[in-house]
Every structure is written in structure tokens, then in C-alpha cells.
Amino acid sequence: MAPLVQKHGADLLRYKGTLRLSGNRDKVAFQGVHMIMGGDHDRPRHDGEVCERVLVFMGRDLPEHEFRAAWAACTRNLAASTAGAT
């Protein structure tokens, strides 16, 4: 996602979401404004809790297809890296 954030940073007003990373039981909160982005541990997932990966972008005239394609690639990579993770 970093290349898209760099390319469209001036038009990215805000973005945020939650991720699951390999070997990490905590949810990870991800957020940013323009080209400033970061993430941090949120809270541990509860037993049986569905782990969703969600990212929302708010901005001006963003190319939706580029962001959807980049997000799909990221979630495939995350899914592959978290296969079997608890």
C-alpha cells in the first residue's frame, strides 16, 4: 500500500483499518493522513472472534480500481503469512 500512499498522498484525506499479522494475536490498528501512516497493537482477539482485515480510504478522486487491486494483493500476502497463525 505504501506506493499508493506515496502516489496519491495529496488526495488521501484519511485512512484507517484493522489488520491481523502473522504470529500476532493482537489486532493491529492502521491509520494515516496524507502520506503519514502508522500502525500499532490494538487489543488481543477474543477466542472465536472472526479476524477481519478492513481498510477504509477517504479522499478526493482516488482511483478505486488501483486501491482495490493493491488491497487484494495485500490481503493475499497477509493470508499467506498468517496461515496457521493463532
N, C-alpha and C positions, 0 to 999 in steps of 0.2 A: 504494500500500500504506500510505502514511502515515496516511490517515484510519482505516483498520482498526487500525493500531498504536495510535493515539490512543484509539479507541473501546474496544478490548479490552486495553489495556496492562496493567492489573492482573492479567489472567488469562494473559498471554503470559509464560511462564517463560523461553523461549529461542527464537531463530530464527536460521537461518543458511542460506547458499547461495552459489551462484556465478552470475554474470551475464556477458553479453557486451554491451558498449556500443558505439555507433556510432563508427567511426574509431579504435577502441582494439584493438590486437592482444592486450593482456593480458587474462587472466581477471580478474574483479573479485569479490573475496570480500565478502559482505554478511552482517552478523550483528547481533544485538541481544539485549537482556534488558529485559523490560517495555517501557517507552516510549523506551529509549535504543537508538538504532540507528546504524549506520555502515557504511561500506564502504571498501575500499582495493584498490589494484592487487595482484594475486597474482603470477602468473608469465605470461610470454608463452605463447600457444598454440603447439604444435608444428605443423609443416606436416602437413596431412592429419588433424589431430585434430578430432574431432566437437565442435562447440561446443554444449554443453547449458546450458539455463537451469533451475536447480533451486533451490527454496527450501523449507525444512522449518520448520514451526512446532510448538513443543511448549508445551502449556498446559492450562488447565482449562476444560472446557465451551466450547470455541471453536466458533462456528457454521461448520462446514466449508463449507457452500454459499457463504457470503459470501467466505471466503478463496479458494476455488476460482474464483469469479467475478472477484474482484479480480486474482488471479494471471493468469487467462486474458486479461483486459484489458491487463495489463502486458506479457505476452509478445507480444500482438498489436502493441502500441505499440513494443516493442523490436524485433520482427521488421521492422516497417515502417521504423524508424530505422536498422537495420543492413543493409537490403537493399543488396547490392553492396559492403558494407564488407569489408575484408580482415582 
